[in-house]
Amino acid sequence: MIRRAWIPVLYIVFLMLPLYWLLMMSFKTNQEILSTFSLWPREFTLQNYITILSDSSWYSGYINSMIYVVMNTVISLSVALPAAYAFSRYRFLGDKHLFFWLLTNRMAPPAVFVLPFFQLYSAFGLIDTHIAVALAHCLFNVPLAVWILEGFMSSVPREIDETAYIDGYSFPRFFTKIFTPLIAPGIGVAAFFCFMFSWVELLIARTLTVTDAKPISAIMTRTVSASGLDWGVLAAAGMLTVIPGALVIYFVRNHIAKGFALGRV
Amino acid sequence: MKSWNNKAWFLVLPVLLLVAFSAIIPLMTVVNYSVQDSFGSNEFYWVGLEWFQEVLSSERFHNALMRNLLFSAIILLIEIPLGIAVALAMPRRGWGVSVCLVLMALPLLIPWNVVGTIWQVFARVDIGLLGYSLTQLGFDYNYTQDTLDAWITLIVMDVWHWTSLVVLLSYSGLVSIPPAYYQAARIDGASRWAVFRYIQLPKMRRVLVIAVLLRFMDSFMIYTEPFVVTGGGPGNATTFLSIDLVQMAIGQFDLGPAAAMSLIYFLIILLVSWVFYTVMTQQDADAESGRGHS
C-alpha cells in the first residue's frame, strides 16, 4: 500500500499547483505580478479581495450565481424524484425509449441551444431573470438527476414499498416518510451533481442574463476585457469561485464514495 | 420483476413537461432555421437541405470535426487509464480518503471559464509558473503561437480538470467490491494483475461506462476552456466545433448554416454515445448471463 501511495500524492500535487499559483497571485499587487517572478508574495496584500467584496457589481455576481444554482437544484430534484421512482419500480409504455431520450438531452451541446434559448426566453420575457437560467440548466441536470436517483432507488428492495402499502400508507406519505430517507445519500449525490454542473456552466448563463442575474463567472470575463487585465483582482475573483464548490464537496464527501457505490451510477 | 403500470406516466409527466420546454421547443427552432434562409429581418423561405449539404461539404467543418475527434480520443486515452490508476492506489479507509476526495474533486467545481483563466495565467511565459519554468529549463514554449504547445496546454488542462471524475467513479466501483473476493483471490494465489483483470475491472465496468460516456460527450462539446485559453488559435489550430458554431451563430449571425451544423453535431454525439453505450452494456449483459449459466 505504502509503495503505491506516491501515485495519488503526485496526482494531488499536479492538481494543486495551478490553484496554488492562483492563490498566490490573488495576494500580490498587480505591479509585483507583472514585474517580478516570485513563488511567494513579497508584499502581501488583501486589496484584491477588498476590491471585490466592497463593490456590488462584483459581489452581486456571486449572489446571482448562488440563487440560480440553488433554484436549479431544487427544481431538478423535485421533478426527478417521482420520475426516477417510476423508472425504477414500474414498466410502462415507452419507458426504455423515454429513459434513453432523456439521456440524449445530456448529450446536446450547449452551443446548439444558445440561440433558441435566447429567443424562447425573450418570448416569455424571462431574459435576465434567475429562473431563466435555472430552467435552462435543467436541460442537462434533470436527465442526470433521474439517472443517478434511479440507480439508488433500484437498490432499495421492492418489498419495502409493498409492506408500506399493506400497512395502509398512501403513496405521497410513503414517499416522503419512508422512501426519501432511505435514498438520502442518493439525493445528496444527485444534488451535488446538479449544483456542480449548474455552478460551472457559463455559456448559457451568460447568454440569458444582462445585468440583474449575471453570474460571477461572466462578470469576470467582462472585467478582464474592460479594465486592461487586472490580474490580481482576476485571481482573487477566481479564488472566490472555488470556495462554494470546496464547501459543497466537504459536506458530501462521505456520501460520494458510498453513494456512487450504492447507486447504479 | 417490475410490475406493468401505465399510471407511472403521471410520475414522469413533470420531467417530460420541463424537458419539453427546455429541449424540444429550442430543438424545433433549430430544425426550423436549418431548412430556411432569411433575407433581412423576418422573411424566411424554404431551402430544404441546402444548408446541410453546404456544411457537410465545407472544409471548415471537416477540419473542426477532425480536431474534435482527435481531442476526444487523446483525452479518453489519457484520462481513463490515469483515473483508474489513481483510484487503485488511493487509500481505502482512514483520514486519507476524505483528504483525497475533497482535494481531487476541487477542479470539478471550478467554473469552466475560471479553469480557462487559471491555465491561461499558469501557462503564460512571463507571469505563469508553468510557462516561466519551462522557458527557464530551455524549452521553446509559447501556447499562443505554437500549435503543438497550444494543444498540449489544452490537453494538460483537460486532464487536470476532468480526470478526477474518472477517479471518483472508479473509486466508488472499487469500494463496492466485497472483501471476500480479495480473500478468495489471495487463497488462489492470484497475481496483482489477475486481481485487477478478473475482479476489479469487471466490478468497475458499470461506472466506467458512465465515465467514458461523460468524458466523451463533454470533451466533444468543449467550448469555454479553449475559448478562454487560446480563443481557437493560433490560427484555427484549436477551433473546435462548438467554438466554430458559436462564432457562426452569434458572431456572423448565419442562422441557417449554424442550425444545420448544430443538428449534425448533435447527431454525431448521439451516434457515438449510443455505440459506446450499446457495446459496453452489451458486454455487461453477456457477463451477467454467463454467470447465470455457470
Interface residues (C-beta under 8 A of the other chain):
Chain A: M1 R4 A5 W6 I7 P8 Y11 I12 F14 L15 M16 L17 P18 L19 W21 L22 M25 I33 L34 F37 L39 I75 S78 V79 A80 P82 A83 Y85 A86 F87 R89 Y90 R91 F92 L93 D95 L98 L102 T104 N105 R106 M107 A108 P109 P110 A111 V112 F113 V114 L115 P116 F117 Q119 L120 L135 A136 C138 L139 V142 P143 V146 M196 W199 V200 E201 L202 L203 P215 I216 S217 A218 M220 T221 V224 W231 L234 A235 G238 T241 V242 P244 G245 A246 V248 I249 Y250 R253 N254 I256 A257 K258 G259 F260 A261 L262 R264 V265
Chain B: K2 S3 W4 N5 N6 K7 A8 W9 L11 V12 P14 V15 L16 L18 V19 F21 S22 A23 I25 P26 L27 T29 V30 L82 A85 V86 L88 A89 M90 P91 V97 S98 C100 L101 V102 L103 M104 A105 L106 P107 L108 L109 I110 P111 W112 N113 V114 T117 I118 W119 V121 F122 D126 I127 G128 L129 L130 Y132 W160 T163 S164 V167 L168 L169 Y171 S172 G173 V175 S176 R206 V207 I210 M217 F220 M221 Y223 T224 V228 L241 S242 L245 V246 A249 I250 L255 A258 S262 L263 Y265 F266 I269 L270 S273
